[in-house]
């Protein structure tokens, strides 16, 4: 457990002196991964060009044909209200469409219905009953909606942080119970209750409903949470958070919020959030880091305002292969300069996914963040290293700063994709079909973080270009289950094998 950072500050690591590196092998690995990525990403261009030529000839020879959709039939929905499904349909009864446009529209409608996350499978089929006349059949298989699930999860940023930086310490585990009731009233609404113990004690209640009006454009989410802990990261040293442990509670946080959502188009979402947060800590933390809340401040309480615009054209949200995603988030903590907190931030994310044919796919994402004022208490520091915001190869590190930019790029090949019938061993109908897909990939990430003023404890990775290259395998299954195994080399000259449980974008 010696690698676990606790009360005593750890000694500085002697980077670059006691860790000999074979430079020739490192350069060879980095160059090989980079050229593999570049070579593979160029391959589909020729295939697409040749495909376009063939399609141009075919389009000139096929006469345009129109079809009238008389009826739309929906089957398989037991709890889900019909209006929740028809909300995702672009087609209408008695509408007239040309055949080419109709086929494309039905495929897009299928993806939109699937992305409600209410169904295991979705089929949208045109049934042509007479020349130029037909009906559309929407067939769905509902998910399992009631999930009383035990909580057993690591309290750290990711599995690799826990495994390496925290010495595989099982005391850093959260346990308890989480109850999710999806589609509570058949309107894609959700109720969540959490009772968590262990490393961090937490009690949480959330209720959300996407639409409360007849036109199905307006929704809301409300929630409240309380958590308390005997273990707190009070500062970051050489890009790794340092924790203090105590037998007594040393921090508690209360948070409540109300969010209004507005969906003005199929793919556009607007979210407006107002919340309140109060955070208190023991004197011990302020003694170890006087700037934890700001000089001479004993607690933080403030109003939080947030606006998010989201345009989501991905085919599948948990593991997209086609489409794009745009998100802008503007936030303000504290309403005046006299409040305990005064922080604003803006964050932009753009991700694009290409299906390049013959089982090849390419994805690229760009994230940028700006915030101010640049001088903030430690508890409000912005950073790369949490969630999906990190350069692959630097999963062990946190790089803090008021501004950063991140680019992630992945080229992958589908190895196999299948659905297994496991009804003989699984009695619950919603789990009797097991989808499995495996992808091999190469990747290349870039990042840059501007350091905070006079932030001397963390300078090794800030104010410089960071990059990571590597290769890996992704295993994808149902209920948003993803396992990523990656072997990487980074700009600090380190090789790593990492395990992750979310899609990279």
NUTI-48309 format. One line per 8 residues: number of its first residue (from 1); their letters; for each residue x, y, z of C-alpha. Coordinates in Angstrom, 3 decimals. Example, Ala and Ser with C-alpha at 12.3 -4.5 7.8 and 13.67 -1.06 7.14 Angstrom:
BEGIN
1) AS) 12.300,-4.500,7.800 ~ 13.670,-1.060,7.140 $
This chain:
BEGIN
1) XXXXXXXX) 0.000,0.000,0.000 ~ 3.018,2.244,-0.079 ~ 1.836,3.930,-3.238 ~ -1.318,5.229,-1.527 ~ -0.932,8.953,-0.814 ~ -2.180,9.853,2.654 ~ -1.385,12.271,5.497 ~ 2.319,12.690,4.812 $
9) XXXXXXXX) 3.269,14.341,1.586 ~ 5.001,11.881,-0.757 ~ 8.487,12.424,-1.960 ~ 8.975,13.823,-5.438 ~ 9.544,11.230,-8.110 ~ 12.844,11.483,-9.905 ~ 11.537,11.473,-13.437 ~ 13.967,10.774,-16.226 $
17) XXXXXXXX) 17.013,9.865,-14.122 ~ 16.316,6.542,-12.463 ~ 14.103,5.153,-15.270 ~ 16.294,4.320,-18.296 ~ 14.410,4.232,-21.581 ~ 15.450,2.642,-24.819 ~ 14.889,5.672,-27.045 ~ 15.152,3.749,-30.287 $
25) XXXXXXXX) 12.378,1.327,-29.321 ~ 10.168,4.152,-28.034 ~ 10.488,6.155,-31.226 ~ 9.821,3.050,-33.288 ~ 6.621,2.310,-31.373 ~ 5.343,5.897,-31.591 ~ 6.143,6.197,-35.292 ~ 4.580,2.805,-36.063 $
33) XXXXXXXX) 1.320,3.697,-34.288 ~ 1.176,7.125,-35.918 ~ 1.758,5.817,-39.436 ~ -0.696,2.945,-38.885 ~ -3.352,5.464,-37.890 ~ -2.583,7.707,-40.852 ~ -2.446,4.812,-43.334 ~ -5.710,3.221,-42.186 $
41) XXXXXXXX) -7.577,6.539,-42.077 ~ -6.666,7.133,-45.714 ~ -7.761,3.718,-46.973 ~ -11.536,4.261,-47.008 ~ -11.300,7.460,-49.052 ~ -10.602,5.538,-52.231 ~ -13.349,3.067,-51.465 ~ -15.792,5.893,-50.901 $
49) XXXXXXXX) -14.752,7.642,-54.119 ~ -15.248,4.512,-56.183 ~ -18.578,3.927,-54.497 ~ -19.720,7.432,-55.391 ~ -18.915,6.851,-59.049 ~ -20.998,3.680,-59.113 ~ -23.884,5.374,-57.325 ~ -23.867,8.289,-59.789 $
57) XXXXXXXX) -24.427,5.960,-62.739 ~ -27.142,4.008,-60.903 ~ -29.026,7.150,-59.779 ~ -29.448,8.349,-63.377 ~ -31.066,5.083,-64.431 ~ -33.561,4.603,-61.564 ~ -36.887,6.449,-62.019 ~ -38.168,8.342,-58.984 $
65) XXXXXXXX) -41.076,6.619,-57.210 ~ -43.465,7.994,-54.568 ~ -45.117,6.093,-51.722 ~ -48.029,7.161,-49.545 ~ -47.765,6.015,-45.906 ~ -51.358,5.320,-44.906 ~ -50.846,3.949,-41.394 ~ -48.141,3.649,-38.735 $
73) XXXXXXXX) -48.432,0.558,-36.541 ~ -46.468,0.149,-33.294 ~ -46.177,-3.213,-31.537 ~ -44.170,-4.579,-28.599 ~ -44.564,-1.594,-26.243 ~ -46.188,-2.720,-23.009 ~ -45.410,0.148,-20.622 ~ -44.123,2.829,-22.961 $
81) XXXXXXXX) -46.777,5.239,-24.176 ~ -47.245,5.358,-27.921 ~ -46.636,9.124,-27.980 ~ -43.074,8.635,-26.687 ~ -42.320,6.503,-29.753 ~ -44.170,8.657,-32.320 ~ -42.246,11.689,-30.930 ~ -39.140,10.240,-32.588 $
89) XXXXXXXX) -40.755,9.643,-36.003 ~ -40.184,12.055,-38.879 ~ -42.785,10.314,-41.047 ~ -46.524,10.932,-40.654 ~ -49.668,9.043,-41.590 ~ -51.003,9.997,-45.052 ~ -47.658,11.547,-45.923 ~ -46.232,11.074,-49.426 $
97) XXXXXXXX) -42.494,10.411,-49.784 ~ -40.159,9.438,-52.581 ~ -38.828,5.937,-52.059 ~ -35.163,6.893,-51.613 ~ -35.879,9.554,-48.997 ~ -38.315,7.268,-47.177 ~ -35.753,4.472,-46.781 ~ -33.209,6.900,-45.306 $
105) XXXXXXXX) -35.814,8.478,-43.017 ~ -36.951,5.123,-41.637 ~ -33.363,4.206,-40.771 ~ -32.858,7.521,-38.950 ~ -36.151,7.098,-37.093 ~ -35.039,3.644,-35.983 ~ -31.864,5.138,-34.502 ~ -33.794,7.884,-32.708 $
113) XXXXXXXX) -36.179,5.380,-31.113 ~ -33.259,3.175,-30.034 ~ -31.459,6.160,-28.500 ~ -34.340,6.769,-26.112 ~ -32.691,3.838,-24.261 ~ -36.096,2.286,-23.646 ~ -35.692,-0.735,-25.924 ~ -33.300,-3.616,-26.483 $
121) XXXXXXXX) -34.228,-3.890,-30.159 ~ -36.039,-1.659,-32.663 ~ -37.230,-2.532,-36.179 ~ -38.887,-0.016,-38.522 ~ -40.231,-1.634,-41.708 ~ -42.176,-0.414,-44.731 ~ -45.036,-2.746,-45.695 ~ -46.085,-1.912,-49.270 $
129) XXXXXXXX) -49.707,-3.118,-49.591 ~ -50.236,-1.831,-53.159 ~ -48.155,-0.012,-55.770 ~ -47.334,3.392,-54.271 ~ -49.245,2.685,-51.025 ~ -47.937,1.218,-47.803 ~ -47.800,1.251,-44.011 ~ -44.935,1.461,-41.549 $
137) XXXXXXXX) -44.509,-1.156,-38.826 ~ -42.503,-0.178,-35.731 ~ -41.611,-3.227,-33.652 ~ -39.843,-2.764,-30.310 ~ -38.677,-4.976,-27.468 ~ -38.697,-3.139,-24.160 ~ -35.763,-3.156,-21.790 ~ -35.848,-4.244,-18.183 $
145) XXXXXXXX) -36.902,-1.043,-16.429 ~ -36.571,-1.793,-12.700 ~ -32.986,-2.060,-11.517 ~ -32.429,-2.579,-7.786 ~ -28.670,-2.973,-7.971 ~ -25.942,-3.274,-5.377 ~ -23.265,-0.592,-5.444 ~ -19.705,-1.835,-5.480 $
153) XXXXXXXX) -17.492,0.667,-7.240 ~ -14.113,2.285,-6.903 ~ -14.064,5.775,-5.435 ~ -11.130,6.880,-7.567 ~ -11.101,8.609,-10.973 ~ -10.719,5.346,-12.918 ~ -9.660,1.746,-12.503 ~ -6.041,2.512,-13.416 $
161) XXXXXXXX) -5.737,5.294,-10.808 ~ -6.969,2.864,-8.151 ~ -4.751,0.007,-9.346 ~ -1.490,1.959,-9.592 ~ -1.673,5.195,-7.580 ~ -3.758,3.795,-4.709 ~ -2.096,0.393,-4.435 ~ -5.303,-1.626,-5.092 $
169) XXXXXXXX) -6.644,-0.520,-1.698 ~ -10.074,-2.118,-1.172 ~ -10.928,0.376,1.559 ~ -11.320,2.875,-1.296 ~ -14.545,1.199,-2.414 ~ -18.107,2.488,-2.257 ~ -20.882,0.009,-1.517 ~ -24.617,0.214,-0.970 $
177) XXXXXXXX) -27.739,0.036,-3.100 ~ -29.058,2.007,-6.056 ~ -32.632,1.702,-7.265 ~ -33.444,2.909,-10.780 ~ -36.991,2.856,-12.031 ~ -36.878,3.736,-15.706 ~ -40.003,4.554,-17.684 ~ -41.892,4.936,-14.416 $
185) XXXXXXXX) -45.158,6.135,-15.973 ~ -44.423,5.012,-19.523 ~ -43.164,8.503,-20.458 ~ -39.423,7.754,-20.411 ~ -39.293,9.284,-16.931 ~ -36.861,8.020,-14.307 ~ -36.667,7.836,-10.534 ~ -33.307,7.109,-8.875 $
193) XXXXXXXX) -32.599,6.460,-5.193 ~ -29.073,5.949,-3.828 ~ -27.910,4.851,-0.394 ~ -24.117,4.524,-0.488 ~ -21.552,3.762,2.205 ~ -17.842,3.001,2.334 ~ -15.210,5.474,1.153 ~ -17.859,8.170,0.598 $
201) XXXXXXXX) -21.281,8.069,2.244 ~ -23.961,9.426,-0.066 ~ -27.754,9.708,-0.174 ~ -29.361,10.851,-3.396 ~ -32.810,11.217,-4.974 ~ -33.469,12.256,-8.598 ~ -36.584,12.390,-10.744 ~ -36.665,13.358,-14.413 $
209) XXXXXXXX) -39.355,13.531,-17.068 ~ -38.422,14.450,-20.660 ~ -41.834,15.853,-21.613 ~ -44.716,17.279,-19.594 ~ -46.557,19.111,-22.397 ~ -48.749,17.838,-25.230 ~ -46.276,18.847,-27.947 ~ -43.522,16.974,-26.065 $
217) XXXXXXXX) -40.906,19.698,-26.069 ~ -40.566,20.687,-22.414 ~ -39.255,18.585,-19.529 ~ -37.611,18.861,-16.143 ~ -35.273,17.102,-13.726 ~ -34.959,17.725,-10.005 ~ -32.724,16.188,-7.401 ~ -30.957,16.515,-4.070 $
225) XXXXXXXX) -27.942,14.789,-2.581 ~ -25.951,14.707,0.638 ~ -22.534,13.107,1.029 ~ -19.893,12.959,3.719 ~ -16.411,11.489,3.857 ~ -13.492,10.607,6.103 ~ -11.154,10.722,3.101 ~ -10.533,13.926,1.140 $
233) XXXXXXXX) -8.064,14.976,-1.573 ~ -6.704,18.212,-0.123 ~ -4.075,19.003,-2.777 ~ -2.410,17.672,-5.956 ~ 1.301,16.854,-5.936 ~ 3.125,16.085,-9.189 ~ -0.250,15.626,-10.924 ~ -1.589,13.008,-8.464 $
241) XXXXXXXX) -4.213,13.996,-5.823 ~ -3.028,13.621,-2.215 ~ -5.566,12.297,0.294 ~ -5.933,12.708,4.049 ~ -7.596,10.009,6.155 ~ -9.326,10.427,9.478 ~ -11.412,8.364,11.893 ~ -13.883,11.235,12.007 $
249) XXXXXXXX) -15.942,12.848,9.271 ~ -13.940,15.678,7.739 ~ -16.135,16.836,4.849 ~ -19.820,17.050,3.962 ~ -21.617,18.418,0.923 ~ -25.271,19.240,0.241 ~ -26.514,19.885,-3.275 ~ -29.948,20.463,-4.809 $
257) XXXXXXXX) -30.995,21.560,-8.282 ~ -33.813,22.016,-10.764 ~ -33.273,21.606,-14.501 ~ -35.592,22.674,-17.312 ~ -35.128,21.061,-20.731 ~ -36.371,22.195,-24.121 ~ -36.233,20.060,-27.273 ~ -37.051,22.340,-30.203 $
265) XXXXXXXX) -36.035,19.811,-32.908 ~ -35.401,16.083,-33.206 ~ -31.684,16.407,-32.515 ~ -31.447,19.692,-30.559 ~ -31.658,19.911,-26.768 ~ -31.381,22.897,-24.420 ~ -30.872,22.511,-20.659 ~ -31.158,25.313,-18.072 $
273) XXXXXXXX) -30.124,24.459,-14.507 ~ -30.207,26.382,-11.235 ~ -28.799,24.805,-8.104 ~ -27.460,25.410,-4.626 ~ -24.409,23.811,-3.009 ~ -22.912,23.965,0.463 ~ -19.544,22.371,1.284 ~ -17.954,22.182,4.743 $
281) XXXXXXXX) -14.629,20.670,5.885 ~ -12.733,20.139,9.124 ~ -9.980,22.529,10.226 ~ -7.405,19.806,9.448 ~ -7.859,20.230,5.697 ~ -7.545,24.020,5.831 ~ -4.369,23.648,7.897 ~ -2.839,21.322,5.288 $
289) XXXXXXXX) -3.948,23.528,2.384 ~ -4.910,27.094,3.364 ~ -6.158,27.663,-0.195 ~ -8.577,24.729,-0.145 ~ -11.567,27.119,0.015 ~ -9.559,30.304,-0.400 ~ -7.533,32.145,2.218 ~ -9.320,32.364,5.594 $
297) XXXXXXXX) -12.544,30.761,4.312 ~ -14.148,27.987,6.366 ~ -16.829,26.809,3.925 ~ -18.349,27.294,0.486 ~ -21.994,27.927,-0.299 ~ -23.130,29.300,-3.601 ~ -25.769,29.334,-6.313 ~ -24.904,27.416,-9.478 $
305) XXXXXXXX) -26.204,28.373,-12.941 ~ -25.707,26.245,-16.044 ~ -26.787,26.243,-19.666 ~ -26.099,23.401,-22.118 ~ -26.854,23.107,-25.804 ~ -26.661,19.616,-27.263 ~ -27.029,18.439,-30.849 ~ -26.788,14.670,-31.010 $
313) XXXXXXXX) -26.756,12.845,-34.359 ~ -24.938,9.696,-33.190 ~ -26.285,6.318,-34.257 ~ -25.838,4.692,-30.817 ~ -25.053,6.807,-27.780 ~ -23.187,4.268,-25.674 ~ -20.780,3.297,-28.486 ~ -21.281,5.459,-31.608 $
321) XXXXXXXX) -19.950,4.425,-35.012 ~ -21.655,7.032,-37.223 ~ -22.830,10.609,-36.879 ~ -21.673,13.547,-34.782 ~ -22.149,15.207,-31.414 ~ -21.923,18.891,-30.446 ~ -22.150,20.178,-26.880 ~ -21.631,23.643,-25.405 $
329) XXXXXXXX) -21.770,24.215,-21.642 ~ -21.673,27.603,-19.924 ~ -21.541,27.702,-16.116 ~ -21.437,30.336,-13.361 ~ -20.779,29.546,-9.692 ~ -21.611,32.426,-7.372 ~ -23.768,35.389,-8.374 ~ -21.483,38.214,-7.252 $
337) XXXXXXXX) -17.867,39.013,-6.489 ~ -18.727,38.992,-2.766 ~ -19.989,35.398,-2.798 ~ -17.917,32.509,-1.421 ~ -17.301,31.457,-5.022 ~ -16.758,33.447,-8.203 ~ -16.114,31.179,-11.184 ~ -17.314,31.094,-14.777 $
345) XXXXXXXX) -16.476,28.523,-17.435 ~ -17.271,27.616,-21.019 ~ -16.715,24.182,-22.526 ~ -17.142,23.036,-26.127 ~ -17.103,19.434,-27.357 ~ -17.344,18.247,-30.950 ~ -17.103,14.571,-31.903 ~ -17.459,13.050,-35.378 $
353) XXXXXXXX) -17.828,9.364,-36.280 ~ -17.375,7.844,-39.755 ~ -18.469,4.454,-41.057 ~ -15.826,3.973,-43.737 ~ -17.125,0.690,-45.120 ~ -16.051,-2.952,-44.854 ~ -16.020,-2.826,-41.056 ~ -13.642,0.168,-40.764 $
361) XXXXXXXX) -14.515,3.173,-38.591 ~ -12.847,6.447,-37.661 ~ -13.694,8.837,-34.805 ~ -12.275,12.202,-33.815 ~ -13.163,14.521,-30.950 ~ -12.114,18.036,-29.948 ~ -12.723,19.498,-26.479 ~ -11.824,22.962,-25.236 $
369) XXXXXXXX) -12.360,24.697,-21.899 ~ -11.835,28.264,-20.713 ~ -12.586,29.534,-17.206 ~ -11.921,32.530,-15.022 ~ -10.757,34.257,-12.959 ~ -7.523,32.296,-13.294 ~ -6.820,32.270,-9.549 ~ -9.214,29.903,-7.752 $
377) XXXXXXXX) -9.260,27.907,-4.505 ~ -8.114,24.310,-4.834 ~ -11.634,22.912,-4.466 ~ -12.657,24.628,-7.738 ~ -9.669,23.719,-9.916 ~ -10.451,22.678,-13.500 ~ -8.422,19.804,-14.959 ~ -7.840,17.066,-17.492 $
385) XXXXXXXX) -7.990,13.623,-15.914 ~ -11.647,13.034,-15.034 ~ -14.384,11.221,-16.956 ~ -13.527,11.100,-20.677 ~ -11.357,14.226,-20.508 ~ -7.818,12.876,-20.610 ~ -5.033,12.117,-23.067 ~ -4.790,8.349,-23.391 $
393) XXXXXXXX) -1.508,7.275,-21.856 ~ -1.988,9.740,-18.945 ~ -4.812,7.956,-17.088 ~ -2.748,8.126,-13.879 ~ -2.444,11.911,-13.909 ~ -4.486,15.039,-13.256 ~ -3.355,18.145,-15.147 ~ -4.934,21.268,-13.663 $
401) XXXXXXXX) -5.401,24.647,-15.276 ~ -8.029,27.276,-16.185 ~ -7.772,26.473,-19.907 ~ -7.175,23.307,-21.868 ~ -7.658,21.732,-25.287 ~ -7.920,18.016,-26.074 ~ -7.999,16.067,-29.344 ~ -8.787,12.308,-29.431 $
409) XXXXXXXX) -8.572,10.211,-32.609 ~ -9.340,6.510,-33.108 ~ -9.300,4.230,-36.144 ~ -10.899,0.824,-35.605 ~ -11.820,-2.390,-37.402 ~ -14.769,-4.597,-36.497 ~ -13.521,-8.107,-35.679 ~ -16.944,-9.632,-35.124 $
417) XXXXXXXX) -20.505,-8.635,-34.280 ~ -23.140,-11.149,-33.219 ~ -26.145,-11.774,-30.987 ~ -26.262,-14.881,-28.802 ~ -29.468,-16.569,-27.669 ~ -29.005,-17.366,-23.964 ~ -32.664,-18.099,-23.174 ~ -31.715,-21.562,-21.874 $
425) XXXXXXXX) -29.794,-20.052,-18.962 ~ -31.564,-16.682,-18.622 ~ -35.232,-16.615,-17.623 ~ -35.767,-12.826,-17.863 ~ -36.896,-12.072,-21.469 ~ -35.096,-8.710,-21.635 ~ -31.740,-10.437,-21.100 ~ -32.180,-13.499,-23.317 $
433) XXXXXXXX) -30.432,-11.966,-26.342 ~ -26.805,-11.102,-25.731 ~ -25.261,-8.751,-28.332 ~ -21.474,-8.846,-28.581 ~ -19.072,-6.867,-30.758 ~ -15.271,-6.667,-30.761 ~ -13.171,-3.913,-32.377 ~ -9.405,-3.625,-32.846 $
441) XXXXXXXX) -8.034,-0.072,-32.951 ~ -5.133,2.343,-33.040 ~ -5.337,5.827,-31.535 ~ -3.540,9.157,-31.276 ~ -4.414,11.889,-28.707 ~ -3.105,15.424,-28.159 ~ -3.660,17.773,-25.222 ~ -2.466,21.051,-23.732 $
449) XXXXXXXX) -3.240,22.557,-20.309 ~ -2.322,26.082,-19.231 ~ -1.148,26.051,-15.609 ~ -2.666,28.143,-12.822 ~ -0.587,31.198,-11.747 ~ 2.086,30.335,-9.174 ~ 0.957,26.707,-9.054 ~ 4.387,25.201,-8.420 $
457) XXXXXXXX) 3.385,21.715,-7.211 ~ 2.226,20.714,-10.710 ~ 4.432,21.893,-13.551 ~ 5.745,18.686,-15.125 ~ 2.777,18.199,-17.501 ~ 1.260,21.673,-17.779 ~ 2.212,24.356,-20.334 ~ 3.475,21.738,-22.774 $
465) XXXXXXXX) 2.106,19.528,-25.548 ~ 0.996,16.107,-24.323 ~ 0.408,13.175,-26.650 ~ -0.395,9.489,-26.413 ~ -0.430,6.805,-29.119 ~ -1.309,3.144,-28.913 ~ -3.451,0.196,-29.843 ~ -6.224,-1.770,-28.166 $
473) XXXXXXXX) -9.437,-3.810,-28.213 ~ -13.014,-2.721,-27.399 ~ -15.696,-5.198,-26.287 ~ -19.282,-3.901,-26.506 ~ -22.489,-5.496,-25.201 ~ -25.984,-4.498,-24.100 ~ -27.127,-2.034,-21.428 ~ -24.287,0.364,-22.302 $
481) XXXXXXXX) -21.573,-2.151,-21.353 ~ -18.129,-1.337,-22.817 ~ -14.687,-2.717,-21.918 ~ -11.606,-1.050,-23.441 ~ -8.107,-2.549,-23.188 ~ -5.334,-0.233,-24.406 ~ -1.547,-0.350,-24.647 ~ -0.094,3.134,-25.000 $
489) XXXXXXXX) 3.058,5.220,-25.185 ~ 3.004,8.879,-24.070 ~ 5.076,12.024,-24.521 ~ 6.810,11.418,-21.161 ~ 8.346,8.235,-22.576 ~ 6.113,5.848,-20.591 ~ 4.517,2.606,-21.809 ~ 1.273,1.581,-20.084 $
497) XXXXXXXX) -1.452,-1.033,-20.272 ~ -4.794,0.427,-19.182 ~ -8.320,-0.873,-18.664 ~ -11.387,1.385,-19.060 ~ -15.152,0.898,-18.953 ~ -16.533,3.737,-21.108 ~ -16.278,4.643,-24.778 ~ -13.479,7.147,-25.379 $
505) X) -15.845,9.743,-26.917 $
